[in-house]
Amino acid sequence: MRSIKHIHGEKESHWVGDGFFVKTLISHLDDNPDLNYSHTDPFLLLDYAKPTTFSPNPAYKMQPHGVGQHPHKGFETVTIAYAGEISHVDSTGGRGDILEGDVQWMTAGRGILHEEFHSEAFGQRGGIFSMVQLWVNLPSTH
């Protein structure tokens, strides 16, 4: 039987951009210097966005809810949309919507930027939004 390495305490939810109200369940970025997170490798972070209701956003074209352009160099993300929809666009021209029930596995190499917002359809109608995102370490050789 394996031994328990660490019990992670309750963490406060926080906003990522203005579209993702998440609670971080696993993080190698914890501020506690006494903790060694090598036991979570290859997983770097797990964010859970509990069901949150968003009102219709009539200003979607000008101000969609989400997070603007940012890098993901050195890790991959696995995003599961439980409710709502996410639009993904990256600097290579890749784009697509992650619809309710969909899973996206994204590998972002050196120099690639991406952004994630509520999809236009979801932004305009509003509704319940819930998702999870897992960050997986990507060795530099890949």
The first five atom37 places (N, CA, C, CB, O) and aatype in JSON, in Angstrom:
{
  "aatype": [12, 1, 15, 9, 11, 8, 9, 8, 7, 6, 11, 6, 15, 8, 17, 19, 7, 3, 7, 13, 13, 19, 11, 16, 10, 9, 15, 8, 10, 3, 3, 2, 14, 3, 10, 2, 18, 15, 8, 16, 3, 14, 13, 10, 10, 10, 3, 18, 0, 11, 14, 16, 16, 13, 15, 14, 2, 14, 0, 18, 11, 12, 5, 14, 8, 7, 19, 7, 5, 8, 14, 8, 11, 7, 13, 6, 16, 19, 16, 9, 0, 18, 0, 7, 6, 9, 15, 8, 19, 3, 15, 16, 7, 7, 1, 7, 3, 9, 10, 6, 7, 3, 19, 5, 17, 12, 16, 0, 7, 1, 7, 9, 10, 8, 6, 6, 13, 8, 15, 6, 0, 13, 7, 5, 1, 7, 7, 9, 13, 15, 12, 19, 5, 10, 17, 19, 2, 10, 14, 15, 16, 8],
  "atom_mask": [
    [1, 1, 1, 1, 1],
    [1, 1, 1, 1, 1],
    [1, 1, 1, 1, 1],
    [1, 1, 1, 1, 1],
    [1, 1, 1, 1, 1],
    [1, 1, 1, 1, 1],
    [1, 1, 1, 1, 1],
    [1, 1, 1, 1, 1],
    [1, 1, 1, 0, 1],
    [1, 1, 1, 1, 1],
    [1, 1, 1, 1, 1],
    [1, 1, 1, 1, 1],
    [1, 1, 1, 1, 1],
    [1, 1, 1, 1, 1],
    [1, 1, 1, 1, 1],
    [1, 1, 1, 1, 1],
    [1, 1, 1, 0, 1],
    [1, 1, 1, 1, 1],
    [1, 1, 1, 0, 1],
    [1, 1, 1, 1, 1],
    [1, 1, 1, 1, 1],
    [1, 1, 1, 1, 1],
    [1, 1, 1, 1, 1],
    [1, 1, 1, 1, 1],
    [1, 1, 1, 1, 1],
    [1, 1, 1, 1, 1],
    [1, 1, 1, 1, 1],
    [1, 1, 1, 1, 1],
    [1, 1, 1, 1, 1],
    [1, 1, 1, 1, 1],
    [1, 1, 1, 1, 1],
    [1, 1, 1, 1, 1],
    [1, 1, 1, 1, 1],
    [1, 1, 1, 1, 1],
    [1, 1, 1, 1, 1],
    [1, 1, 1, 1, 1],
    [1, 1, 1, 1, 1],
    [1, 1, 1, 1, 1],
    [1, 1, 1, 1, 1],
    [1, 1, 1, 1, 1],
    [1, 1, 1, 1, 1],
    [1, 1, 1, 1, 1],
    [1, 1, 1, 1, 1],
    [1, 1, 1, 1, 1],
    [1, 1, 1, 1, 1],
    [1, 1, 1, 1, 1],
    [1, 1, 1, 1, 1],
    [1, 1, 1, 1, 1],
    [1, 1, 1, 1, 1],
    [1, 1, 1, 1, 1],
    [1, 1, 1, 1, 1],
    [1, 1, 1, 1, 1],
    [1, 1, 1, 1, 1],
    [1, 1, 1, 1, 1],
    [1, 1, 1, 1, 1],
    [1, 1, 1, 1, 1],
    [1, 1, 1, 1, 1],
    [1, 1, 1, 1, 1],
    [1, 1, 1, 1, 1],
    [1, 1, 1, 1, 1],
    [1, 1, 1, 1, 1],
    [1, 1, 1, 1, 1],
    [1, 1, 1, 1, 1],
    [1, 1, 1, 1, 1],
    [1, 1, 1, 1, 1],
    [1, 1, 1, 0, 1],
    [1, 1, 1, 1, 1],
    [1, 1, 1, 0, 1],
    [1, 1, 1, 1, 1],
    [1, 1, 1, 1, 1],
    [1, 1, 1, 1, 1],
    [1, 1, 1, 1, 1],
    [1, 1, 1, 1, 1],
    [1, 1, 1, 0, 1],
    [1, 1, 1, 1, 1],
    [1, 1, 1, 1, 1],
    [1, 1, 1, 1, 1],
    [1, 1, 1, 1, 1],
    [1, 1, 1, 1, 1],
    [1, 1, 1, 1, 1],
    [1, 1, 1, 1, 1],
    [1, 1, 1, 1, 1],
    [1, 1, 1, 1, 1],
    [1, 1, 1, 0, 1],
    [1, 1, 1, 1, 1],
    [1, 1, 1, 1, 1],
    [1, 1, 1, 1, 1],
    [1, 1, 1, 1, 1],
    [1, 1, 1, 1, 1],
    [1, 1, 1, 1, 1],
    [1, 1, 1, 1, 1],
    [1, 1, 1, 1, 1],
    [1, 1, 1, 0, 1],
    [1, 1, 1, 0, 1],
    [1, 1, 1, 1, 1],
    [1, 1, 1, 0, 1],
    [1, 1, 1, 1, 1],
    [1, 1, 1, 1, 1],
    [1, 1, 1, 1, 1],
    [1, 1, 1, 1, 1],
    [1, 1, 1, 0, 1],
    [1, 1, 1, 1, 1],
    [1, 1, 1, 1, 1],
    [1, 1, 1, 1, 1],
    [1, 1, 1, 1, 1],
    [1, 1, 1, 1, 1],
    [1, 1, 1, 1, 1],
    [1, 1, 1, 1, 1],
    [1, 1, 1, 0, 1],
    [1, 1, 1, 1, 1],
    [1, 1, 1, 0, 1],
    [1, 1, 1, 1, 1],
    [1, 1, 1, 1, 1],
    [1, 1, 1, 1, 1],
    [1, 1, 1, 1, 1],
    [1, 1, 1, 1, 1],
    [1, 1, 1, 1, 1],
    [1, 1, 1, 1, 1],
    [1, 1, 1, 1, 1],
    [1, 1, 1, 1, 1],
    [1, 1, 1, 1, 1],
    [1, 1, 1, 1, 1],
    [1, 1, 1, 0, 1],
    [1, 1, 1, 1, 1],
    [1, 1, 1, 1, 1],
    [1, 1, 1, 0, 1],
    [1, 1, 1, 0, 1],
    [1, 1, 1, 1, 1],
    [1, 1, 1, 1, 1],
    [1, 1, 1, 1, 1],
    [1, 1, 1, 1, 1],
    [1, 1, 1, 1, 1],
    [1, 1, 1, 1, 1],
    [1, 1, 1, 1, 1],
    [1, 1, 1, 1, 1],
    [1, 1, 1, 1, 1],
    [1, 1, 1, 1, 1],
    [1, 1, 1, 1, 1],
    [1, 1, 1, 1, 1],
    [1, 1, 1, 1, 1],
    [1, 1, 1, 1, 1],
    [1, 1, 1, 1, 1]
  ],
  "atom_positions": [
    [[0.85, -1.17, 0.0], [0.0, 0.0, 0.0], [0.9, 1.24, 0.0], [-0.97, -0.01, 1.22], [1.96, 1.25, 0.63]],
    [[0.47, 2.27, -0.7], [1.23, 3.52, -0.75], [0.91, 4.38, 0.46], [0.92, 4.29, -2.03], [-0.18, 4.32, 1.02]],
    [[1.88, 5.19, 0.85], [1.66, 6.09, 1.97], [1.18, 7.45, 1.46], [2.95, 6.25, 2.82], [1.44, 7.83, 0.32]],
    [[0.49, 8.16, 2.32], [0.01, 9.5, 1.98], [1.17, 10.47, 2.1], [-1.19, 9.93, 2.91], [1.83, 10.54, 3.14]],
    [[1.44, 11.22, 1.04], [2.55, 12.18, 1.03], [2.14, 13.51, 1.66], [3.05, 12.41, -0.41], [2.89, 14.1, 2.43]],
    [[0.93, 13.97, 1.33], [0.49, 15.27, 1.81], [-1.01, 15.4, 1.6], [1.24, 16.42, 1.1], [-1.54, 14.97, 0.57]],
    [[-1.69, 15.99, 2.55], [-3.1, 16.32, 2.4], [-3.17, 17.81, 2.14], [-3.95, 15.92, 3.67], [-2.78, 18.63, 2.98]],
    [[-3.65, 18.16, 0.95], [-3.72, 19.56, 0.55], [-4.94, 20.2, 1.2], [-3.79, 19.7, -0.99], [-6.04, 19.65, 1.15]],
    [[-4.74, 21.34, 1.82], [-5.83, 22.03, 2.51], [-6.78, 22.74, 1.57], [0.0, 0.0, 0.0], [-6.53, 22.85, 0.37]],
    [[-7.85, 23.21, 2.14], [-8.87, 23.94, 1.39], [-8.26, 25.24, 0.85], [-10.1, 24.24, 2.28], [-7.6, 25.98, 1.58]],
    [[-8.49, 25.5, -0.42], [-8.0, 26.73, -1.03], [-9.18, 27.56, -1.5], [-7.05, 26.43, -2.22], [-10.24, 27.02, -1.84]],
    [[-8.99, 28.85, -1.5], [-10.02, 29.77, -1.96], [-10.12, 29.72, -3.49], [-9.73, 31.21, -1.49], [-9.12, 29.53, -4.18]],
    [[-11.32, 29.89, -4.0], [-11.5, 30.03, -5.44], [-10.99, 31.38, -5.87], [-12.99, 29.85, -5.85], [-10.96, 32.32, -5.07]],
    [[-10.58, 31.49, -7.12], [-10.08, 32.75, -7.66], [-10.42, 32.84, -9.15], [-8.54, 32.87, -7.43], [-10.69, 31.83, -9.8]],
    [[-10.4, 34.04, -9.66], [-10.71, 34.27, -11.07], [-9.46, 34.13, -11.91], [-11.33, 35.65, -11.28], [-8.4, 34.63, -11.55]],
    [[-9.58, 33.44, -13.03], [-8.58, 33.45, -14.1], [-9.22, 34.26, -15.21], [-8.15, 31.97, -14.58], [-10.2, 33.83, -15.82]],
    [[-8.67, 35.44, -15.46], [-9.37, 36.38, -16.34], [-10.69, 36.73, -15.68], [0.0, 0.0, 0.0], [-10.78, 36.84, -14.46]],
    [[-11.72, 36.92, -16.5], [-13.04, 37.18, -15.93], [-14.06, 36.13, -16.37], [-13.52, 38.58, -16.34], [-15.27, 36.36, -16.31]],
    [[-13.55, 34.97, -16.81], [-14.47, 33.94, -17.29], [-14.36, 32.61, -16.59], [0.0, 0.0, 0.0], [-15.18, 31.72, -16.81]],
    [[-13.33, 32.45, -15.74], [-13.08, 31.16, -15.13], [-12.87, 31.34, -13.63], [-11.85, 30.47, -15.78], [-11.81, 31.78, -13.19]],
    [[-13.89, 30.99, -12.85], [-13.83, 31.08, -11.39], [-13.43, 29.7, -10.9], [-15.2, 31.55, -10.75], [-14.27, 28.8, -10.82]],
    [[-12.14, 29.53, -10.56], [-11.59, 28.2, -10.31], [-11.07, 28.03, -8.9], [-10.49, 27.92, -11.29], [-10.75, 28.98, -8.2]],
    [[-11.01, 26.78, -8.51], [-10.34, 26.36, -7.28], [-9.2, 25.45, -7.72], [-11.34, 25.62, -6.26], [-9.42, 24.48, -8.45]],
    [[-8.0, 25.76, -7.28], [-6.84, 24.96, -7.62], [-6.76, 23.78, -6.65], [-5.53, 25.8, -7.59], [-6.62, 23.97, -5.44]],
    [[-6.87, 22.57, -7.19], [-6.86, 21.37, -6.36], [-5.45, 20.77, -6.23], [-7.81, 20.33, -6.94], [-5.11, 20.21, -5.19]],
    [[-4.65, 20.89, -7.27], [-3.25, 20.47, -7.25], [-2.44, 21.61, -7.82], [-3.02, 19.13, -8.06], [-2.82, 22.19, -8.84]],
    [[-1.32, 21.95, -7.19], [-0.44, 22.97, -7.75], [0.99, 22.75, -7.31], [-0.91, 24.36, -7.35], [1.27, 22.65, -6.12]],
    [[1.91, 22.68, -8.28], [3.32, 22.61, -7.96], [3.85, 24.0, -7.62], [4.11, 21.99, -9.13], [5.02, 24.14, -7.26]],
    [[3.01, 25.01, -7.74], [3.4, 26.39, -7.47], [3.09, 26.82, -6.04], [2.72, 27.33, -8.45], [3.14, 28.01, -5.73]],
    [[2.76, 25.87, -5.18], [2.41, 26.19, -3.8], [3.53, 26.98, -3.13], [2.12, 24.9, -3.01], [4.71, 26.71, -3.36]],
    [[3.17, 27.95, -2.32], [4.15, 28.82, -1.66], [4.86, 28.17, -0.48], [3.47, 30.07, -1.2], [5.78, 28.77, 0.07]],
    [[4.46, 26.99, -0.07], [5.05, 26.35, 1.1], [6.39, 25.7, 0.72], [4.07, 25.28, 1.7], [6.4, 24.7, 0.0]],
    [[7.51, 26.25, 1.18], [8.83, 25.7, 0.81], [9.11, 24.33, 1.41], [9.91, 26.66, 1.23], [10.05, 23.66, 0.98]],
    [[8.32, 23.9, 2.41], [8.54, 22.6, 3.04], [7.96, 21.45, 2.22], [7.94, 22.59, 4.44], [8.21, 20.28, 2.52]],
    [[7.18, 21.78, 1.19], [6.54, 20.74, 0.39], [7.33, 20.48, -0.89], [5.1, 21.13, 0.05], [7.77, 21.42, -1.56]],
    [[7.51, 19.22, -1.21], [8.15, 18.82, -2.45], [7.06, 18.2, -3.31], [9.36, 17.82, -2.21], [6.49, 17.17, -2.95]],
    [[6.76, 18.82, -4.45], [5.65, 18.36, -5.27], [6.08, 17.38, -6.35], [4.96, 19.53, -5.89], [5.33, 17.15, -7.3]],
    [[7.27, 16.79, -6.23], [7.7, 15.83, -7.24], [6.76, 14.63, -7.29], [9.14, 15.37, -6.95], [6.68, 13.95, -8.32]],
    [[6.04, 14.36, -6.2], [5.11, 13.23, -6.19], [3.9, 13.46, -7.1], [4.64, 12.97, -4.76], [3.18, 12.51, -7.4]],
    [[3.67, 14.68, -7.53], [2.54, 14.94, -8.43], [2.95, 14.88, -9.89], [1.92, 16.29, -8.14], [2.1, 14.88, -10.77]],
    [[4.27, 14.81, -10.17], [4.77, 14.78, -11.53], [4.2, 13.57, -12.27], [6.32, 14.75, -11.54], [4.22, 12.48, -11.7]],
    [[3.71, 13.69, -13.48], [3.88, 14.81, -14.4], [2.8, 15.87, -14.31], [3.93, 14.3, -15.78], [2.75, 16.75, -15.16]],
    [[1.92, 15.82, -13.3], [0.84, 16.78, -13.19], [1.3, 18.02, -12.43], [-0.38, 16.15, -12.5], [1.84, 17.92, -11.33]],
    [[1.09, 19.18, -13.04], [1.56, 20.44, -12.47], [0.45, 21.22, -11.77], [2.17, 21.29, -13.54], [0.7, 21.9, -10.78]],
    [[-0.77, 21.12, -12.3], [-1.86, 21.93, -11.77], [-3.18, 21.29, -12.16], [-1.78, 23.39, -12.29], [-3.3, 20.72, -13.24]],
    [[-4.15, 21.38, -11.28], [-5.51, 20.97, -11.59], [-6.43, 22.05, -11.07], [-5.85, 19.56, -10.96], [-6.54, 22.27, -9.86]],
    [[-7.11, 22.74, -11.99], [-8.08, 23.77, -11.65], [-9.48, 23.26, -11.94], [-7.81, 25.08, -12.43], [-9.72, 22.66, -12.99]],
    [[-10.39, 23.49, -11.0], [-11.79, 23.11, -11.17], [-12.66, 24.35, -11.07], [-12.21, 22.05, -10.11], [-12.6, 25.1, -10.1]],
    [[-13.46, 24.56, -12.1], [-14.43, 25.66, -12.1], [-15.8, 25.07, -11.78], [-14.44, 26.43, -13.48], [-16.43, 24.45, -12.64]],
    [[-16.24, 25.26, -10.54], [-17.54, 24.72, -10.15], [-18.63, 25.41, -10.96], [-17.79, 24.9, -8.61], [-18.41, 26.5, -11.49]],
    [[-19.82, 24.8, -11.06], [-20.89, 25.42, -11.84], [-21.16, 26.85, -11.38], [-22.17, 24.58, -11.73], [-21.47, 27.1, -10.22]],
    [[-21.03, 27.77, -12.31], [-21.22, 29.2, -12.06], [-22.14, 29.73, -13.15], [-19.85, 29.98, -12.05], [-21.96, 29.43, -14.33]],
    [[-23.13, 30.52, -12.76], [-24.08, 31.08, -13.73], [-23.57, 32.41, -14.25], [-25.47, 31.24, -13.1], [-23.24, 33.31, -13.47]],
    [[-23.51, 32.52, -15.57], [-23.14, 33.77, -16.24], [-24.37, 34.31, -16.95], [-21.97, 33.55, -17.25], [-25.07, 33.58, -17.65]],
    [[-24.63, 35.59, -16.76], [-25.73, 36.25, -17.47], [-25.35, 36.41, -18.94], [-26.06, 37.63, -16.84], [-24.17, 36.4, -19.28]],
    [[-26.35, 36.56, -19.82], [-26.01, 36.86, -21.21], [-25.12, 38.1, -21.27], [-27.3, 37.07, -22.06], [-25.3, 39.04, -20.5]],
    [[-24.17, 38.1, -22.18], [-23.2, 39.18, -22.31], [-23.47, 39.93, -23.62], [-21.73, 38.64, -22.27], [-22.95, 39.54, -24.66]],
    [[-24.27, 41.0, -23.57], [-24.58, 41.72, -24.82], [-23.36, 42.4, -25.42], [-25.66, 42.77, -24.55], [-23.38, 42.78, -26.6]],
    [[-22.29, 42.57, -24.65], [-21.06, 43.21, -25.16], [-20.04, 42.16, -25.58], [-20.46, 44.13, -24.09], [-18.85, 42.45, -25.64]],
    [[-20.5, 40.93, -25.89], [-19.56, 39.84, -26.18], [-18.54, 40.22, -27.25], [-20.32, 38.61, -26.62], [-17.35, 39.94, -27.09]],
    [[-18.98, 40.84, -28.34], [-18.07, 41.16, -29.45], [-16.94, 42.07, -28.99], [-18.83, 41.81, -30.6], [-15.82, 41.98, -29.5]],
    [[-17.22, 42.95, -28.05], [-16.22, 43.91, -27.57], [-15.46, 43.37, -26.34], [-16.88, 45.24, -27.22], [-14.26, 43.61, -26.2]],
    [[-16.16, 42.65, -25.46], [-15.57, 42.19, -24.2], [-16.04, 40.79, -23.83], [-15.9, 43.17, -23.07], [-16.87, 40.65, -22.93]],
    [[-15.54, 39.77, -24.51], [-15.93, 38.41, -24.11], [-15.31, 38.05, -22.76], [-15.51, 37.37, -25.19], [-14.25, 38.57, -22.4]],
    [[-15.97, 37.16, -22.04], [-15.42, 36.7, -20.76], [-14.38, 35.61, -21.01], [-16.56, 36.16, -19.83], [-14.6, 34.69, -21.8]],
    [[-13.24, 35.73, -20.33], [-12.2, 34.72, -20.48], [-10.84, 35.28, -20.1], [0.0, 0.0, 0.0], [-10.73, 36.15, -19.24]],
    [[-9.82, 34.76, -20.76], [-8.45, 35.19, -20.47], [-7.74, 35.4, -21.81], [-7.69, 34.14, -19.58], [-7.78, 34.55, -22.7]],
    [[-7.07, 36.57, -21.92], [-6.39, 36.94, -23.15], [-5.13, 36.14, -23.41], [0.0, 0.0, 0.0], [-4.83, 35.17, -22.72]],
    [[-4.41, 36.57, -24.42], [-3.25, 35.85, -24.93], [-2.19, 35.59, -23.85], [-2.63, 36.63, -26.06], [-1.79, 36.5, -23.12]],
    [[-1.75, 34.33, -23.77], [-0.74, 33.92, -22.79], [-0.04, 32.66, -23.29], [-1.38, 33.68, -21.39], [-0.61, 31.92, -24.1]],
    [[1.19, 32.39, -22.82], [1.93, 31.2, -23.26], [1.62, 29.98, -22.4], [3.43, 31.47, -23.24], [1.11, 30.1, -21.28]],
    [[1.92, 28.83, -22.93], [1.86, 27.57, -22.18], [3.11, 26.76, -22.46], [0.59, 26.76, -22.55], [3.05, 25.53, -22.52]],
    [[4.24, 27.43, -22.62], [5.5, 26.75, -22.92], [5.87, 25.8, -21.78], [6.63, 27.79, -23.14], [5.86, 26.17, -20.61]],
    [[6.18, 24.57, -22.14], [6.67, 23.62, -21.16], [5.63, 22.7, -20.55], [0.0, 0.0, 0.0], [5.97, 21.83, -19.75]],
    [[4.37, 22.89, -20.91], [3.37, 21.95, -20.4], [2.2, 21.85, -21.37], [2.87, 22.38, -19.02], [2.03, 22.68, -22.26]],
    [[1.42, 20.82, -21.17], [0.23, 20.59, -21.97], [-0.99, 20.81, -21.09], [0.22, 19.17, -22.6], [-0.92, 20.63, -19.87]],
    [[-2.09, 21.18, -21.7], [-3.32, 21.32, -20.92], [-4.37, 20.34, -21.44], [-3.85, 22.77, -20.98], [-4.49, 20.11, -22.64]],
    [[-5.11, 19.79, -20.5], [-6.26, 18.95, -20.81], [-7.46, 19.66, -20.22], [-6.1, 17.46, -20.25], [-7.57, 19.82, -19.0]],
    [[-8.37, 20.09, -21.09], [-9.55, 20.85, -20.66], [-10.8, 20.02, -20.92], [-9.63, 22.22, -21.4], [-10.99, 19.5, -22.02]],
    [[-11.65, 19.91, -19.9], [-12.92, 19.21, -20.03], [-14.02, 20.21, -19.72], [-13.0, 17.95, -19.08], [-14.04, 20.81, -18.64]],
    [[-14.93, 20.4, -20.65], [-16.06, 21.31, -20.46], [-17.26, 20.5, -19.96], [-16.41, 22.07, -21.79], [-17.84, 19.7, -20.7]],
    [[-17.61, 20.7, -18.7], [-18.79, 20.03, -18.14], [-20.07, 20.76, -18.52], [-18.67, 19.93, -16.62], [-21.09, 20.12, -18.8]],
    [[-20.02, 22.08, -18.52], [-21.18, 22.89, -18.89], [-20.64, 24.18, -19.49], [-22.12, 23.18, -17.66], [-19.61, 24.69, -19.05]],
    [[-21.32, 24.7, -20.49], [-20.85, 25.9, -21.17], [-19.92, 25.55, -22.31], [0.0, 0.0, 0.0], [-19.74, 24.38, -22.64]],
    [[-19.33, 26.58, -22.91], [-18.49, 26.39, -24.09], [-17.32, 27.36, -24.04], [-19.3, 26.59, -25.39], [-17.45, 28.49, -23.58]],
    [[-16.16, 26.9, -24.52], [-14.94, 27.69, -24.5], [-14.42, 27.8, -25.93], [-13.86, 27.05, -23.56], [-14.35, 26.79, -26.64]],
    [[-14.05, 29.0, -26.37], [-13.39, 29.19, -27.66], [-11.9, 29.33, -27.42], [-13.95, 30.43, -28.41], [-11.46, 30.07, -26.54]],
    [[-11.13, 28.6, -28.22], [-9.68, 28.59, -28.11], [-9.11, 29.12, -29.43], [-9.13, 27.15, -27.78], [-9.53, 28.69, -30.5]],
    [[-8.15, 30.05, -29.35], [-7.44, 30.56, -30.53], [-5.97, 30.63, -30.16], [-7.99, 31.97, -30.98], [-5.62, 31.05, -29.06]],
    [[-5.08, 30.2, -31.09], [-3.66, 30.32, -30.8], [-2.93, 31.05, -31.92], [-3.04, 28.94, -30.58], [-3.49, 31.3, -32.99]],
    [[-1.68, 31.4, -31.65], [-0.89, 32.23, -32.55], [-0.44, 31.5, -33.81], [0.32, 32.76, -31.82], [0.17, 32.13, -34.69]],
    [[-0.71, 30.2, -33.93], [-0.4, 29.47, -35.16], [-1.59, 29.46, -36.11], [0.03, 28.03, -34.84], [-1.5, 28.94, -37.22]],
    [[-2.72, 30.05, -35.67], [-3.93, 30.03, -36.47], [-4.9, 28.93, -36.06], [0.0, 0.0, 0.0], [-5.99, 28.83, -36.6]],
    [[-4.5, 28.12, -35.1], [-5.4, 27.07, -34.6], [-6.55, 27.69, -33.83], [0.0, 0.0, 0.0], [-6.38, 28.65, -33.08]],
    [[-7.71, 27.13, -34.02], [-8.89, 27.63, -33.31], [-9.93, 26.53, -33.23], [-9.47, 28.88, -33.99], [-9.94, 25.6, -34.02]],
    [[-10.81, 26.68, -32.26], [-11.9, 25.72, -32.12], [-12.67, 25.97, -30.85], [0.0, 0.0, 0.0], [-12.19, 26.63, -29.93]],
    [[-13.86, 25.43, -30.81], [-14.7, 25.54, -29.62], [-14.69, 24.22, -28.87], [-16.15, 25.93, -30.01], [-14.76, 23.14, -29.47]],
    [[-14.59, 24.31, -27.55], [-14.7, 23.15, -26.67], [-16.13, 23.2, -26.15], [-13.61, 23.17, -25.48], [-16.46, 24.03, -25.31]],
    [[-16.97, 22.3, -26.66], [-18.39, 22.3, -26.31], [-18.64, 21.44, -25.08], [-19.23, 21.8, -27.48], [-17.78, 20.66, -24.67]],
    [[-19.82, 21.6, -24.5], [-20.18, 20.82, -23.32], [-19.94, 19.33, -23.57], [-21.65, 21.07, -22.93], [-20.44, 18.77, -24.55]],
    [[-19.18, 18.7, -22.69], [-18.86, 17.29, -22.82], [-17.59, 17.01, -23.61], [0.0, 0.0, 0.0], [-17.13, 15.87, -23.64]],
    [[-17.01, 18.03, -24.25], [-15.79, 17.86, -25.03], [-14.55, 17.87, -24.15], [-15.68, 18.95, -26.09], [-14.56, 18.39, -23.03]],
    [[-13.48, 17.28, -24.69], [-12.17, 17.29, -24.06], [-11.18, 17.82, -25.1], [-11.75, 15.86, -23.55], [-11.21, 17.4, -26.26]],
    [[-10.32, 18.75, -24.69], [-9.25, 19.24, -25.57], [-7.92, 18.98, -24.89], [-9.43, 20.76, -25.89], [-7.72, 19.33, -23.73]],
    [[-7.0, 18.37, -25.63], [-5.63, 18.18, -25.15], [-4.77, 19.09, -26.02], [-5.15, 16.66, -25.23], [-4.68, 18.89, -27.23]],
    [[-4.15, 20.09, -25.4], [-3.37, 21.07, -26.15], [-1.89, 20.95, -25.8], [-3.88, 22.5, -25.85], [-1.52, 20.94, -24.63]],
    [[-1.07, 20.86, -26.82], [0.37, 20.91, -26.66], [0.83, 22.25, -27.21], [1.09, 19.71, -27.38], [0.61, 22.56, -28.38]],
    [[1.46, 23.05, -26.37], [1.93, 24.37, -26.8], [3.45, 24.39, -26.72], [1.32, 25.5, -25.93], [4.03, 24.41, -25.64]],
    [[4.06, 24.4, -27.86], [5.51, 24.45, -27.91], [6.03, 25.86, -27.68], [0.0, 0.0, 0.0], [5.26, 26.79, -27.46]],
    [[7.32, 25.99, -27.72], [8.01, 27.26, -27.51], [7.47, 28.34, -28.44], [9.53, 27.09, -27.71], [7.42, 28.15, -29.66]],
    [[7.07, 29.46, -27.87], [6.67, 30.62, -28.65], [5.2, 30.68, -29.02], [0.0, 0.0, 0.0], [4.75, 31.69, -29.56]],
    [[4.44, 29.63, -28.76], [3.02, 29.64, -29.11], [2.22, 30.32, -28.01], [2.5, 28.2, -29.35], [2.38, 30.0, -26.83]],
    [[1.37, 31.25, -28.41], [0.49, 31.95, -27.47], [-0.94, 31.51, -27.77], [0.64, 33.5, -27.57], [-1.27, 31.19, -28.91]],
    [[-1.77, 31.52, -26.74], [-3.18, 31.21, -26.98], [-4.06, 32.01, -26.04], [-3.45, 29.69, -26.81], [-3.58, 32.61, -25.08]],
    [[-5.34, 32.0, -26.34], [-6.33, 32.68, -25.51], [-7.57, 31.81, -25.45], [-6.67, 34.11, -26.06], [-7.86, 31.04, -26.36]],
    [[-8.3, 31.96, -24.35], [-9.52, 31.19, -24.14], [-10.61, 32.13, -23.62], [-9.28, 30.01, -23.15], [-10.42, 32.86, -22.65]],
    [[-11.74, 32.08, -24.29], [-12.9, 32.89, -23.9], [-14.13, 32.0, -23.96], [-13.07, 34.14, -24.83], [-14.13, 30.95, -24.59]],
    [[-15.19, 32.43, -23.3], [-16.47, 31.76, -23.5], [-16.77, 31.85, -24.99], [-17.62, 32.41, -22.62], [-16.45, 32.86, -25.63]],
    [[-17.37, 30.81, -25.55], [-17.71, 30.84, -26.98], [-18.72, 31.97, -27.22], [-18.3, 29.46, -27.46], [-19.39, 32.43, -26.29]],
    [[-18.81, 32.41, -28.46], [-19.75, 33.48, -28.78], [-21.18, 33.06, -28.45], [-19.64, 33.87, -30.26], [-21.95, 33.84, -27.88]],
    [[-21.55, 31.82, -28.82], [-22.92, 31.34, -28.56], [-23.21, 31.33, -27.06], [-23.12, 29.92, -29.14], [-24.26, 31.81, -26.63]],
    [[-22.29, 30.79, -26.26], [-22.5, 30.76, -24.82], [-22.51, 32.16, -24.23], [-21.43, 29.9, -24.13], [-23.34, 32.48, -23.39]],
    [[-21.58, 33.01, -24.68], [-21.51, 34.38, -24.18], [-22.8, 35.14, -24.4], [0.0, 0.0, 0.0], [-23.24, 35.89, -23.53]],
    [[-23.39, 34.95, -25.57], [-24.61, 35.7, -25.88], [-25.84, 35.15, -25.15], [-24.86, 35.67, -27.37], [-26.75, 35.92, -24.82]],
    [[-25.89, 33.84, -24.9], [-27.07, 33.3, -24.21], [-26.87, 33.19, -22.71], [-27.42, 31.93, -24.77], [-27.85, 33.2, -21.96]],
    [[-25.61, 33.09, -22.25], [-25.35, 32.9, -20.83], [-25.74, 31.5, -20.39], [0.0, 0.0, 0.0], [-26.16, 30.67, -21.21]],
    [[-25.61, 31.24, -19.11], [-25.98, 29.94, -18.58], [-24.96, 29.45, -17.57], [0.0, 0.0, 0.0], [-24.14, 30.22, -17.07]],
    [[-25.02, 28.17, -17.28], [-24.12, 27.56, -16.3], [-22.82, 27.17, -17.0], [-24.79, 26.33, -15.61], [-22.83, 26.56, -18.07]],
    [[-21.71, 27.52, -16.37], [-20.38, 27.21, -16.89], [-19.63, 26.4, -15.84], [-19.6, 28.5, -17.27], [-19.59, 26.78, -14.67]],
    [[-19.02, 25.28, -16.26], [-18.21, 24.46, -15.36], [-17.19, 23.7, -16.19], [-19.09, 23.48, -14.52], [-17.51, 23.17, -17.25]],
    [[-15.97, 23.65, -15.71], [-14.91, 22.96, -16.43], [-13.81, 22.52, -15.48], [-14.34, 23.86, -17.53], [-13.8, 22.89, -14.31]],
    [[-12.89, 21.74, -16.0], [-11.68, 21.38, -15.27], [-10.53, 21.48, -16.26], [-11.79, 19.93, -14.64], [-10.68, 21.19, -17.44]],
    [[-9.36, 21.9, -15.75], [-8.17, 21.95, -16.6], [-7.0, 21.36, -15.82], [-7.87, 23.41, -17.06], [-6.69, 21.77, -14.69]],
    [[-6.35, 20.39, -16.46], [-5.19, 19.71, -15.89], [-3.97, 20.11, -16.69], [-5.39, 18.16, -15.9], [-3.98, 20.05, -17.92]],
    [[-2.91, 20.54, -16.01], [-1.64, 20.88, -16.67], [-0.71, 19.68, -16.5], [-0.99, 22.2, -16.07], [-0.51, 19.19, -15.39]],
    [[-0.14, 19.23, -17.61], [0.75, 18.07, -17.63], [2.13, 18.54, -18.08], [0.2, 16.94, -18.58], [2.26, 19.24, -19.09]],
    [[3.17, 18.16, -17.33], [4.55, 18.54, -17.67], [4.92, 17.99, -19.05], [5.54, 18.04, -16.6], [4.64, 16.83, -19.36]],
    [[5.55, 18.82, -19.86], [6.01, 18.42, -21.18], [7.53, 18.5, -21.19], [5.39, 19.32, -22.31], [8.08, 19.61, -21.18]],
    [[8.23, 17.35, -21.19], [9.7, 17.4, -21.18], [10.24, 18.26, -22.32], [10.28, 15.97, -21.27], [9.68, 18.26, -23.42]],
    [[11.33, 18.97, -22.08], [11.87, 19.91, -23.05], [12.25, 19.24, -24.37], [13.06, 20.61, -22.47], [12.31, 19.91, -25.4]],
    [[12.53, 17.93, -24.35], [12.85, 17.23, -25.59], [11.66, 17.15, -26.53], [13.35, 15.84, -25.28], [11.81, 16.86, -27.72]],
    [[10.45, 17.4, -25.99], [9.24, 17.35, -26.81], [8.68, 18.72, -27.08], [8.2, 16.51, -26.15], [7.66, 18.84, -27.75]]
  ]
}
